[in-house]
Amino acid sequence: MKTLVSPTAGEEETLGLTYVIGITQFVFLALGLMVLTILVKVSPVTAQVTPLAQFLTSHGLWLVLVPLTWMFLASLLARLGAVGMRVAVALGFGLAALIGVVFTVAIMHPEI
């Protein structure tokens, strides 16, 4: 039978970093989705909106699963030790950057 023990200092730091990266991904996603939705709705002609902007506004809520999935996978990778955590952090920063870049491109060029 397993007993509940408090995490060590290294595990707390790892858990905190996972939460910070996950929240950063979610904030980029939420802010990008809000701004893009507003830009698409005030666009005079819907046909002029890029396919990327249309896709992100119509399927944006499903993209919330990306940070949640990453946080789950990061917690699994953290159990592998330092190497697993380095991989999880690299993937997390990469996903945050990718989310930011995709929404920035869609926001800066919403019309053709």
N, CA, C and O atoms as CSV, one atom per row, in Angstrom:
chain,resi,resn,atom,element,x,y,z
A,1,MET,N,N,0.836,-1.182,0.000
A,1,MET,CA,C,0.000,0.000,0.000
A,1,MET,C,C,0.878,1.241,0.000
A,1,MET,O,O,1.784,1.370,0.823
A,2,LYS,N,N,0.609,2.141,-0.915
A,2,LYS,CA,C,1.396,3.359,-1.005
A,2,LYS,C,C,0.895,4.373,0.016
A,2,LYS,O,O,-0.300,4.480,0.291
A,3,THR,N,N,1.841,5.103,0.559
A,3,THR,CA,C,1.468,6.177,1.473
A,3,THR,C,C,1.683,7.505,0.765
A,3,THR,O,O,2.545,7.628,-0.106
A,4,LEU,N,N,0.912,8.468,1.140
A,4,LEU,CA,C,1.063,9.801,0.568
A,4,LEU,C,C,2.193,10.505,1.282
A,4,LEU,O,O,2.162,10.678,2.501
A,5,VAL,N,N,3.191,10.911,0.518
A,5,VAL,CA,C,4.313,11.643,1.092
A,5,VAL,C,C,4.414,12.973,0.373
A,5,VAL,O,O,3.977,13.126,-0.768
A,6,SER,N,N,4.994,13.915,1.064
A,6,SER,CA,C,5.159,15.222,0.420
A,6,SER,C,C,6.301,15.134,-0.585
A,6,SER,O,O,7.279,14.421,-0.363
A,7,PRO,N,N,6.172,15.865,-1.695
A,7,PRO,CA,C,7.215,15.813,-2.717
A,7,PRO,C,C,8.509,16.443,-2.219
A,7,PRO,O,O,8.501,17.316,-1.351
A,8,THR,N,N,9.610,15.985,-2.779
A,8,THR,CA,C,10.901,16.559,-2.422
A,8,THR,C,C,11.034,17.934,-3.058
A,8,THR,O,O,10.183,18.356,-3.841
A,9,ALA,N,N,12.113,18.624,-2.712
A,9,ALA,CA,C,12.308,19.978,-3.235
A,9,ALA,C,C,12.450,19.957,-4.758
A,9,ALA,O,O,11.909,20.830,-5.436
A,10,GLY,N,N,13.158,18.989,-5.297
A,10,GLY,CA,C,13.316,18.885,-6.747
A,10,GLY,C,C,12.008,18.597,-7.443
A,10,GLY,O,O,11.741,19.132,-8.519
A,11,GLU,N,N,11.181,17.747,-6.833
A,11,GLU,CA,C,9.885,17.428,-7.427
A,11,GLU,C,C,8.956,18.631,-7.390
A,11,GLU,O,O,8.182,18.842,-8.325
A,12,GLU,N,N,9.019,19.429,-6.320
A,12,GLU,CA,C,8.193,20.640,-6.244
A,12,GLU,C,C,8.600,21.641,-7.315
A,12,GLU,O,O,7.747,22.285,-7.926
A,13,GLU,N,N,9.914,21.772,-7.545
A,13,GLU,CA,C,10.401,22.692,-8.566
A,13,GLU,C,C,9.953,22.232,-9.954
A,13,GLU,O,O,9.548,23.043,-10.787
A,14,THR,N,N,10.030,20.927,-10.189
A,14,THR,CA,C,9.600,20.357,-11.459
A,14,THR,C,C,8.112,20.576,-11.665
A,14,THR,O,O,7.683,20.957,-12.754
A,15,LEU,N,N,7.330,20.340,-10.637
A,15,LEU,CA,C,5.888,20.525,-10.718
A,15,LEU,C,C,5.544,21.988,-10.969
A,15,LEU,O,O,4.653,22.286,-11.764
A,16,GLY,N,N,6.236,22.895,-10.303
A,16,GLY,CA,C,6.001,24.320,-10.500
A,16,GLY,C,C,6.322,24.764,-11.913
A,16,GLY,O,O,5.579,25.545,-12.507
A,17,LEU,N,N,7.432,24.268,-12.455
A,17,LEU,CA,C,7.809,24.615,-13.824
A,17,LEU,C,C,6.794,24.088,-14.822
A,17,LEU,O,O,6.481,24.755,-15.808
A,18,THR,N,N,6.283,22.899,-14.570
A,18,THR,CA,C,5.251,22.321,-15.437
A,18,THR,C,C,4.004,23.190,-15.432
A,18,THR,O,O,3.420,23.447,-16.484
A,19,TYR,N,N,3.594,23.642,-14.259
A,19,TYR,CA,C,2.409,24.503,-14.177
A,19,TYR,C,C,2.629,25.834,-14.884
A,19,TYR,O,O,1.736,26.319,-15.579
A,20,VAL,N,N,3.804,26.428,-14.716
A,20,VAL,CA,C,4.090,27.724,-15.337
A,20,VAL,C,C,4.057,27.609,-16.856
A,20,VAL,O,O,3.469,28.456,-17.528
A,21,ILE,N,N,4.683,26.570,-17.404
A,21,ILE,CA,C,4.698,26.399,-18.856
A,21,ILE,C,C,3.288,26.109,-19.369
A,21,ILE,O,O,2.885,26.655,-20.396
A,22,GLY,N,N,2.540,25.267,-18.678
A,22,GLY,CA,C,1.165,24.957,-19.084
A,22,GLY,C,C,0.264,26.181,-19.054
A,22,GLY,O,O,-0.547,26.381,-19.959
A,23,ILE,N,N,0.401,27.000,-18.020
A,23,ILE,CA,C,-0.407,28.217,-17.924
A,23,ILE,C,C,-0.003,29.202,-19.021
A,23,ILE,O,O,-0.859,29.879,-19.591
A,24,THR,N,N,1.291,29.287,-19.317
A,24,THR,CA,C,1.752,30.160,-20.396
A,24,THR,C,C,1.154,29.731,-21.728
A,24,THR,O,O,0.700,30.571,-22.504
A,25,GLN,N,N,1.151,28.439,-21.998
A,25,GLN,CA,C,0.535,27.931,-23.226
A,25,GLN,C,C,-0.940,28.298,-23.279
A,25,GLN,O,O,-1.439,28.753,-24.308
A,26,PHE,N,N,-1.634,28.097,-22.166
A,26,PHE,CA,C,-3.064,28.401,-22.125
A,26,PHE,C,C,-3.334,29.890,-22.315
A,26,PHE,O,O,-4.279,30.260,-23.011
A,27,VAL,N,N,-2.519,30.746,-21.708
A,27,VAL,CA,C,-2.712,32.199,-21.848
A,27,VAL,C,C,-2.489,32.631,-23.295
A,27,VAL,O,O,-3.273,33.409,-23.837
A,28,PHE,N,N,-1.412,32.127,-23.929
A,28,PHE,CA,C,-1.185,32.443,-25.348
A,28,PHE,C,C,-2.373,32.000,-26.186
A,28,PHE,O,O,-2.827,32.728,-27.068
A,29,LEU,N,N,-2.869,30.817,-25.909
A,29,LEU,CA,C,-3.997,30.273,-26.669
A,29,LEU,C,C,-5.264,31.092,-26.446
A,29,LEU,O,O,-5.959,31.431,-27.404
A,30,ALA,N,N,-5.566,31.410,-25.201
A,30,ALA,CA,C,-6.795,32.140,-24.896
A,30,ALA,C,C,-6.760,33.564,-25.462
A,30,ALA,O,O,-7.728,34.009,-26.078
A,31,LEU,N,N,-5.661,34.269,-25.256
A,31,LEU,CA,C,-5.570,35.637,-25.769
A,31,LEU,C,C,-5.581,35.659,-27.292
A,31,LEU,O,O,-6.252,36.495,-27.898
A,32,GLY,N,N,-4.844,34.748,-27.908
A,32,GLY,CA,C,-4.836,34.683,-29.363
A,32,GLY,C,C,-6.204,34.376,-29.927
A,32,GLY,O,O,-6.616,34.959,-30.930
A,33,LEU,N,N,-6.906,33.462,-29.287
A,33,LEU,CA,C,-8.243,33.088,-29.748
A,33,LEU,C,C,-9.231,34.247,-29.594
A,33,LEU,O,O,-10.063,34.476,-30.471
A,34,MET,N,N,-9.138,34.973,-28.483
A,34,MET,CA,C,-10.037,36.107,-28.281
A,34,MET,C,C,-9.799,37.199,-29.323
A,34,MET,O,O,-10.745,37.698,-29.933
A,35,VAL,N,N,-8.542,37.566,-29.523
A,35,VAL,CA,C,-8.225,38.633,-30.486
A,35,VAL,C,C,-8.599,38.205,-31.894
A,35,VAL,O,O,-9.170,38.993,-32.649
A,36,LEU,N,N,-8.288,36.977,-32.256
A,36,LEU,CA,C,-8.592,36.500,-33.606
A,36,LEU,C,C,-10.095,36.418,-33.845
A,36,LEU,O,O,-10.564,36.751,-34.933
A,37,THR,N,N,-10.843,35.987,-32.864
A,37,THR,CA,C,-12.303,35.924,-33.006
A,37,THR,C,C,-12.884,37.314,-33.218
A,37,THR,O,O,-13.778,37.495,-34.044
A,38,ILE,N,N,-12.385,38.286,-32.484
A,38,ILE,CA,C,-12.856,39.657,-32.656
A,38,ILE,C,C,-12.523,40.168,-34.051
A,38,ILE,O,O,-13.361,40.790,-34.704
A,39,LEU,N,N,-11.296,39.906,-34.510
A,39,LEU,CA,C,-10.904,40.371,-35.844
A,39,LEU,C,C,-11.739,39.721,-36.942
A,39,LEU,O,O,-12.102,40.387,-37.911
A,40,VAL,N,N,-12.044,38.448,-36.809
A,40,VAL,CA,C,-12.847,37.762,-37.825
A,40,VAL,C,C,-14.281,38.279,-37.819
A,40,VAL,O,O,-14.892,38.422,-38.877
A,41,LYS,N,N,-14.822,38.559,-36.633
A,41,LYS,CA,C,-16.209,39.030,-36.553
A,41,LYS,C,C,-16.372,40.453,-37.072
A,41,LYS,O,O,-17.435,40.793,-37.591
A,42,VAL,N,N,-15.355,41.284,-36.945
A,42,VAL,CA,C,-15.484,42.651,-37.451
A,42,VAL,C,C,-15.022,42.768,-38.896
A,42,VAL,O,O,-15.116,43.843,-39.487
A,43,SER,N,N,-14.525,41.682,-39.471
A,43,SER,CA,C,-14.120,41.695,-40.878
A,43,SER,C,C,-15.352,41.901,-41.749
A,43,SER,O,O,-16.363,41.227,-41.553
A,44,PRO,N,N,-15.283,42.819,-42.703
A,44,PRO,CA,C,-16.473,43.120,-43.507
A,44,PRO,C,C,-16.907,41.962,-44.408
A,44,PRO,O,O,-18.102,41.767,-44.629
A,45,VAL,N,N,-15.961,41.203,-44.922
A,45,VAL,CA,C,-16.296,40.113,-45.829
A,45,VAL,C,C,-15.643,38.844,-45.304
A,45,VAL,O,O,-14.420,38.771,-45.186
A,46,THR,N,N,-16.459,37.846,-44.989
A,46,THR,CA,C,-15.932,36.604,-44.430
A,46,THR,C,C,-15.066,35.855,-45.432
A,46,THR,O,O,-14.165,35.118,-45.032
A,47,ALA,N,N,-15.318,36.025,-46.711
A,47,ALA,CA,C,-14.548,35.322,-47.735
A,47,ALA,C,C,-13.101,35.792,-47.776
A,47,ALA,O,O,-12.241,35.073,-48.285
A,48,GLN,N,N,-12.812,36.982,-47.252
A,48,GLN,CA,C,-11.452,37.503,-47.275
A,48,GLN,C,C,-10.607,37.027,-46.107
A,48,GLN,O,O,-9.408,37.306,-46.067
A,49,VAL,N,N,-11.192,36.325,-45.166
A,49,VAL,CA,C,-10.449,35.831,-44.006
A,49,VAL,C,C,-9.674,34.584,-44.418
A,49,VAL,O,O,-10.203,33.720,-45.116
A,50,THR,N,N,-8.419,34.495,-43.983
A,50,THR,CA,C,-7.569,33.370,-44.375
A,50,THR,C,C,-8.098,32.056,-43.801
A,50,THR,O,O,-8.780,32.049,-42.776
A,51,PRO,N,N,-7.783,30.956,-44.460
A,51,PRO,CA,C,-8.205,29.657,-43.937
A,51,PRO,C,C,-7.648,29.367,-42.549
A,51,PRO,O,O,-8.311,28.719,-41.740
A,52,LEU,N,N,-6.434,29.841,-42.265
A,52,LEU,CA,C,-5.860,29.639,-40.931
A,52,LEU,C,C,-6.696,30.331,-39.869
A,52,LEU,O,O,-6.981,29.749,-38.822
A,53,ALA,N,N,-7.088,31.567,-40.131
A,53,ALA,CA,C,-7.907,32.311,-39.179
A,53,ALA,C,C,-9.271,31.657,-39.005
A,53,ALA,O,O,-9.785,31.583,-37.889
A,54,GLN,N,N,-9.862,31.182,-40.100
A,54,GLN,CA,C,-11.155,30.495,-40.006
A,54,GLN,C,C,-11.028,29.203,-39.197
A,54,GLN,O,O,-11.886,28.896,-38.370
A,55,PHE,N,N,-9.958,28.454,-39.439
A,55,PHE,CA,C,-9.756,27.204,-38.710
A,55,PHE,C,C,-9.577,27.462,-37.220
A,55,PHE,O,O,-10.191,26.790,-36.391
A,56,LEU,N,N,-8.739,28.432,-36.879
A,56,LEU,CA,C,-8.469,28.711,-35.466
A,56,LEU,C,C,-9.705,29.232,-34.742
A,56,LEU,O,O,-9.920,28.899,-33.577
A,57,THR,N,N,-10.521,30.043,-35.410
A,57,THR,CA,C,-11.720,30.544,-34.737
A,57,THR,C,C,-12.792,29.472,-34.602
A,57,THR,O,O,-13.539,29.467,-33.624
A,58,SER,N,N,-12.879,28.569,-35.566
A,58,SER,CA,C,-13.927,27.545,-35.480
A,58,SER,C,C,-13.524,26.364,-34.605
A,58,SER,O,O,-14.390,25.723,-34.009
A,59,HIS,N,N,-12.245,26.063,-34.515
A,59,HIS,CA,C,-11.794,24.910,-33.724
A,59,HIS,C,C,-10.914,25.319,-32.541
A,59,HIS,O,O,-10.214,24.482,-31.971
A,60,GLY,N,N,-10.946,26.570,-32.178
A,60,GLY,CA,C,-10.070,27.075,-31.138
A,60,GLY,C,C,-10.273,26.451,-29.771
A,60,GLY,O,O,-9.314,26.239,-29.029
A,61,LEU,N,N,-11.520,26.158,-29.437
A,61,LEU,CA,C,-11.757,25.579,-28.114
A,61,LEU,C,C,-11.164,24.182,-27.993
A,61,LEU,O,O,-10.771,23.770,-26.902
A,62,TRP,N,N,-11.095,23.447,-29.103
A,62,TRP,CA,C,-10.464,22.125,-29.067
A,62,TRP,C,C,-8.963,22.253,-28.824
A,62,TRP,O,O,-8.342,21.331,-28.296
A,63,LEU,N,N,-8.381,23.376,-29.202
A,63,LEU,CA,C,-6.951,23.570,-29.010
A,63,LEU,C,C,-6.573,23.724,-27.540
A,63,LEU,O,O,-5.393,23.661,-27.194
A,64,VAL,N,N,-7.551,23.921,-26.684
A,64,VAL,CA,C,-7.291,23.977,-25.242
A,64,VAL,C,C,-6.756,22.625,-24.755
A,64,VAL,O,O,-6.088,22.543,-23.725
A,65,LEU,N,N,-7.059,21.584,-25.504
A,65,LEU,CA,C,-6.552,20.263,-25.132
A,65,LEU,C,C,-5.038,20.158,-25.284
A,65,LEU,O,O,-4.424,19.282,-24.676
A,66,VAL,N,N,-4.425,21.029,-26.081
A,66,VAL,CA,C,-2.973,20.968,-26.276
A,66,VAL,C,C,-2.230,21.225,-24.961
A,66,VAL,O,O,-1.397,20.401,-24.585
A,67,PRO,N,N,-2.490,22.333,-24.237
A,67,PRO,CA,C,-1.795,22.508,-22.953
A,67,PRO,C,C,-2.150,21.427,-21.925
A,67,PRO,O,O,-1.292,20.994,-21.156
A,68,LEU,N,N,-3.397,20.999,-21.916
A,68,LEU,CA,C,-3.781,19.961,-20.965
A,68,LEU,C,C,-3.070,18.646,-21.251
A,68,LEU,O,O,-2.614,17.968,-20.331
A,69,THR,N,N,-2.976,18.290,-22.522
A,69,THR,CA,C,-2.274,17.062,-22.909
A,69,THR,C,C,-0.790,17.181,-22.589
A,69,THR,O,O,-0.179,16.229,-22.102
A,70,TRP,N,N,-0.210,18.341,-22.859
A,70,TRP,CA,C,1.209,18.514,-22.555
A,70,TRP,C,C,1.456,18.384,-21.058
A,70,TRP,O,O,2.431,17.751,-20.652
A,71,MET,N,N,0.597,18.968,-20.232
A,71,MET,CA,C,0.792,18.874,-18.781
A,71,MET,C,C,0.719,17.426,-18.313
A,71,MET,O,O,1.488,17.014,-17.445
A,72,PHE,N,N,-0.200,16.653,-18.883
A,72,PHE,CA,C,-0.306,15.238,-18.530
A,72,PHE,C,C,0.958,14.488,-18.946
A,72,PHE,O,O,1.519,13.722,-18.163
A,73,LEU,N,N,1.400,14.713,-20.185
A,73,LEU,CA,C,2.605,14.038,-20.663
A,73,LEU,C,C,3.849,14.496,-19.904
A,73,LEU,O,O,4.751,13.694,-19.662
A,74,ALA,N,N,3.909,15.760,-19.528
A,74,ALA,CA,C,5.051,16.261,-18.764
A,74,ALA,C,C,5.120,15.604,-17.396
A,74,ALA,O,O,6.210,15.312,-16.904
A,75,SER,N,N,3.971,15.368,-16.777
A,75,SER,CA,C,3.985,14.690,-15.481
A,75,SER,C,C,4.451,13.246,-15.619
A,75,SER,O,O,5.104,12.711,-14.724
A,76,LEU,N,N,4.111,12.614,-16.749
A,76,LEU,CA,C,4.606,11.251,-16.991
A,76,LEU,C,C,6.100,11.247,-17.287
A,76,LEU,O,O,6.829,10.387,-16.792
A,77,LEU,N,N,6.559,12.201,-18.088
A,77,LEU,CA,C,7.982,12.280,-18.413
A,77,LEU,C,C,8.823,12.656,-17.200
A,77,LEU,O,O,9.982,12.251,-17.105
A,78,ALA,N,N,8.260,13.419,-16.277
A,78,ALA,CA,C,9.000,13.822,-15.081
A,78,ALA,C,C,9.342,12.611,-14.218
A,78,ALA,O,O,10.320,12.635,-13.470
A,79,ARG,N,N,8.548,11.565,-14.320
A,79,ARG,CA,C,8.831,10.349,-13.552
A,79,ARG,C,C,10.056,9.620,-14.077
A,79,ARG,O,O,10.624,8.781,-13.378
A,80,LEU,N,N,10.473,9.930,-15.305
A,80,LEU,CA,C,11.658,9.294,-15.879
A,80,LEU,C,C,12.950,9.911,-15.363
A,80,LEU,O,O,14.034,9.381,-15.610
A,81,GLY,N,N,12.844,11.007,-14.661
A,81,GLY,CA,C,14.022,11.651,-14.103
A,81,GLY,C,C,14.344,12.944,-14.808
A,81,GLY,O,O,13.484,13.577,-15.420
A,82,ALA,N,N,15.618,13.327,-14.708
A,82,ALA,CA,C,16.050,14.617,-15.238
A,82,ALA,C,C,15.953,14.674,-16.762
A,82,ALA,O,O,15.586,15.706,-17.323
A,83,VAL,N,N,16.278,13.574,-17.426
A,83,VAL,CA,C,16.217,13.558,-18.894
A,83,VAL,C,C,14.781,13.729,-19.365
A,83,VAL,O,O,14.522,14.498,-20.290
A,84,GLY,N,N,13.847,13.025,-18.743
A,84,GLY,CA,C,12.440,13.152,-19.103
A,84,GLY,C,C,11.922,14.555,-18.869
A,84,GLY,O,O,11.120,15.065,-19.651
A,85,MET,N,N,12.378,15.182,-17.791
A,85,MET,CA,C,11.921,16.538,-17.506
A,85,MET,C,C,12.497,17.532,-18.509
A,85,MET,O,O,11.816,18.477,-18.908
A,86,ARG,N,N,13.756,17.324,-18.921
A,86,ARG,CA,C,14.336,18.206,-19.932
A,86,ARG,C,C,13.565,18.110,-21.241
A,86,ARG,O,O,13.327,19.118,-21.905
A,87,VAL,N,N,13.177,16.898,-21.606
A,87,VAL,CA,C,12.384,16.705,-22.826
A,87,VAL,C,C,11.031,17.391,-22.684
A,87,VAL,O,O,10.569,18.055,-23.613
A,88,ALA,N,N,10.396,17.234,-21.527
A,88,ALA,CA,C,9.085,17.851,-21.292
A,88,ALA,C,C,9.175,19.373,-21.341
A,88,ALA,O,O,8.309,20.023,-21.928
A,89,VAL,N,N,10.207,19.948,-20.733
A,89,VAL,CA,C,10.372,21.403,-20.736
A,89,VAL,C,C,10.632,21.907,-22.153
A,89,VAL,O,O,10.070,22.922,-22.567
A,90,ALA,N,N,11.484,21.198,-22.898
A,90,ALA,CA,C,11.759,21.602,-24.276
A,90,ALA,C,C,10.491,21.546,-25.119
A,90,ALA,O,O,10.223,22.465,-25.893
A,91,LEU,N,N,9.707,20.477,-24.980
A,91,LEU,CA,C,8.441,20.372,-25.711
A,91,LEU,C,C,7.468,21.467,-25.283
A,91,LEU,O,O,6.759,22.034,-26.115
A,92,GLY,N,N,7.436,21.759,-23.995
A,92,GLY,CA,C,6.528,22.788,-23.488
A,92,GLY,C,C,6.850,24.167,-24.017
A,92,GLY,O,O,5.958,24.899,-24.447
A,93,PHE,N,N,8.145,24.531,-23.987
A,93,PHE,CA,C,8.536,25.830,-24.534
A,93,PHE,C,C,8.307,25.866,-26.039
A,93,PHE,O,O,7.894,26.891,-26.582
A,94,GLY,N,N,8.571,24.758,-26.712
A,94,GLY,CA,C,8.331,24.693,-28.149
A,94,GLY,C,C,6.862,24.873,-28.492
A,94,GLY,O,O,6.522,25.591,-29.432
A,95,LEU,N,N,5.987,24.220,-27.727
A,95,LEU,CA,C,4.544,24.362,-27.961
A,95,LEU,C,C,4.076,25.783,-27.671
A,95,LEU,O,O,3.259,26.326,-28.414
A,96,ALA,N,N,4.581,26.389,-26.607
A,96,ALA,CA,C,4.199,27.770,-26.287
A,96,ALA,C,C,4.628,28.712,-27.406
A,96,ALA,O,O,3.876,29.602,-27.801
A,97,ALA,N,N,5.840,28.511,-27.911
A,97,ALA,CA,C,6.318,29.352,-29.015
A,97,ALA,C,C,5.496,29.116,-30.273
A,97,ALA,O,O,5.151,30.065,-30.977
A,98,LEU,N,N,5.181,27.862,-30.559
A,98,LEU,CA,C,4.384,27.536,-31.746
A,98,LEU,C,C,2.990,28.157,-31.666
A,98,LEU,O,O,2.500,28.716,-32.647
A,99,ILE,N,N,2.359,28.060,-30.512
A,99,ILE,CA,C,1.036,28.667,-30.317
A,99,ILE,C,C,1.121,30.174,-30.538
A,99,ILE,O,O,0.288,30.756,-31.232
A,100,GLY,N,N,2.137,30.801,-29.939
A,100,GLY,CA,C,2.300,32.247,-30.108
A,100,GLY,C,C,2.529,32.651,-31.546
A,100,GLY,O,O,1.946,33.628,-32.015
A,101,VAL,N,N,3.376,31.910,-32.259
A,101,VAL,CA,C,3.674,32.240,-33.651
A,101,VAL,C,C,2.454,32.039,-34.544
A,101,VAL,O,O,2.153,32.888,-35.382
A,102,VAL,N,N,1.754,30.926,-34.371
A,102,VAL,CA,C,0.587,30.646,-35.222
A,102,VAL,C,C,-0.487,31.714,-35.035
A,102,VAL,O,O,-1.044,32.209,-36.015
A,103,PHE,N,N,-0.778,32.069,-33.801
A,103,PHE,CA,C,-1.801,33.088,-33.575
A,103,PHE,C,C,-1.320,34.467,-34.011
A,103,PHE,O,O,-2.123,35.271,-34.485
A,104,THR,N,N,-0.032,34.761,-33.861
A,104,THR,CA,C,0.486,36.048,-34.318
A,104,THR,C,C,0.364,36.172,-35.834
A,104,THR,O,O,-0.029,37.219,-36.348
A,105,VAL,N,N,0.702,35.103,-36.542
A,105,VAL,CA,C,0.570,35.116,-38.011
A,105,VAL,C,C,-0.897,35.287,-38.395
A,105,VAL,O,O,-1.217,36.080,-39.281
A,106,ALA,N,N,-1.786,34.551,-37.736
A,106,ALA,CA,C,-3.209,34.644,-38.070
A,106,ALA,C,C,-3.786,36.025,-37.726
A,106,ALA,O,O,-4.673,36.518,-38.423
A,107,ILE,N,N,-3.286,36.642,-36.661
A,107,ILE,CA,C,-3.792,37.965,-36.257
A,107,ILE,C,C,-3.220,39.066,-37.145
A,107,ILE,O,O,-3.938,39.991,-37.526
A,108,MET,N,N,-1.943,38.972,-37.474
A,108,MET,CA,C,-1.317,40.026,-38.265
A,108,MET,C,C,-1.745,39.990,-39.724
A,108,MET,O,O,-1.686,41.011,-40.409
A,109,HIS,N,N,-2.174,38.832,-40.208
A,109,HIS,CA,C,-2.603,38.692,-41.598
A,109,HIS,C,C,-3.984,38.030,-41.655
A,109,HIS,O,O,-4.120,36.956,-42.240
A,110,PRO,N,N,-5.005,38.647,-41.063
A,110,PRO,CA,C,-6.327,37.997,-41.058
A,110,PRO,C,C,-7.027,38.020,-42.414
A,110,PRO,O,O,-7.940,37.230,-42.655
A,111,GLU,N,N,-6.606,38.916,-43.296
A,111,GLU,CA,C,-7.244,39.006,-44.604
A,111,GLU,C,C,-6.219,38.823,-45.707
A,111,GLU,O,O,-5.038,39.120,-45.524
A,112,ILE,N,N,-6.663,38.342,-46.828
A,112,ILE,CA,C,-5.755,38.152,-47.963
A,112,ILE,C,C,-5.583,39.459,-48.707
A,112,ILE,O,O,-4.856,39.514,-49.699
